[in-house]
Amino acid sequence: MASETQLRHRIYELQSQIESLRHQNKAFEKKMSQQMNKRFVALKVEYERAFVRQKNETEESYTARIREFQEQTVQEIQQQYKALERESAQLSKMQSDKISELHACNEELRGLLYRMRAQAETVDKNHHRYASSLLEQLQEKRTAVCATPHEFFYQGEFDIIDSHSKQIAEEIDQEMYQAAAADASSVIMEFDLLKTKVEQAFQEWMMAFQDYARIVRGIEVRLQLLEERQLQTAAGTFIMDPNELDFWSSGMYLPYKQKIEQALLTIAEVEKKGAIDYLKRQQKRRQKSIFSNVMEAHKWDDELTGITNCILSERTLSDERWAIARNVAKKLEEAGYSVIRKKYREPDASIENKEWYPEGKKYHQNPLDCYDLIETIQGMDFIHITFVPVRVNGVAIRNECIVSMTAKGLKGSMLTSEVIETNVNRIKEIAQHIRVTGIEHSTGQTERIAFEEQRRRKEPNPKEQIRYLERKYH
């Protein structure tokens, strides 16, 4: 079967040949007309000549010659006409053949064009169907990505990809099917890639969140155990309520507990509504990454350890100062001394103005501070016994005792030293595990006592304990 180009070339050749035959036909007709005219002119001349000869010849011979001439002329004309007819018929046949061939070529070309048009329409339909199917796949991919918290992990990427999908629908409307199919394939791959990245990031987030939830819930259990704990001290067995725990931690416990409760609320919200829904609602908010939260939760664990260390050590050693002072006072009273003061020191203004410092019975004394005993020997002679907390890295680690004496009735430093030494030994018998220091009477005794207390004692500082734990374990 000839191609469209071959058919068009053949039609062009046939049209040229038909036009050439048409010109030949016209030339032939013109030539035949000219020959007939020439022949008639020649016949006219012959008749004129015959008429002249008639005068000289007889009628009989003239008639015979005329008849002969006519027969000869007719015969010649018939022969020429037959020859012209044959040539004309041949030209007509050639022209008819060419026209038939031209018609056949036109029919074949029309059929070829019809098939080509049908094929083109089929190809267009296939391209349209393919582009439309890709657009449907694209919408499915888009819906799948929409179901993920893509904006939380890769902010703005979805909108960039989605802007290309709108262009694809316009290309299909404009019948640019191949361009639409190519663009749709590209956008589908971009949506697939974004979905894969989001799923991977989500898996990493979930692993970190589970780690975060485990740490925070572990802290919650430790807080419950701390609040339910029966603490045995020298003063008895106690269960401390949250406000007491806040006091012994210098005001750090309650804010810390509120922070953990807020973290637990967030964890419960994620678990109740689902992580995907939670992250999709967090997309427009600026928040720390879950990995930062995990690191912070580890710090919270150390922070609770520091707070717990501070609470237990401060309460235990404070009760120890009270119990030892009570036993020492009893012992000294049995030896004939008169105890005129026995209590914790009053709080400094910087302490009693703190929000965490309690009001009420303990308002006028500070169990975090030293415990003082003042006893009289005779008259204006006083023995001062001070139980001092020794703090290292922000928490109390032990108690020490300072014994001094104000002697107005006793004479001689030797006697004063003996009294101090006797009381130091008595205290050592009662509390063998603490260090007891005696300070003899001297001019700078008051300043020395203050110096010794300041050297031993620092304010309780849970934050310092937390920093110490971080340096030690991380």
Secondary structure, DSSP 8 states (H G I E B T S, - for coil): ---HHHHHHHHHHHHHHHHHHHHHHHHHHHHHHHHHHHHHHHHHHHHHHHHHHHHHS-HHHHHHHHHHHHHHHHHHHHHHHHHHHHHHHHHHHHHHHHHHHHHHHHHHHHHHHHHHHHHHHHHHHHHHHHHHHHHHHHHHHHHHHHTTTHHHHSTTHHHHHHHHHHHHHHHHHTT-HHHHHHHHHHHHHHHHHHHHHHHHHHHHHHHHHHHHHHHHHHHHHHHHHHHH--EEETTEEE---HHHHHHHTTT-HHHHHHHHHHHHHHHHHHHHH-HHHHHHHTTTS----HHHHHHHHHHHHHHHHHHHHHHHHHHHHHHHHHHHHHHHHHHHHHTT-EEEEEEE----HHHHTSTTS--SGGGG--TTS-EEEEEEEETTEEEEEEEEEEEETTEEEEEEEEEEEE-SSS-SHHHHHHHHHHHHHHHHHH-TTSEEEEE---TTHHHHHHHHHHHH-----HHHHHHHHHHHH-
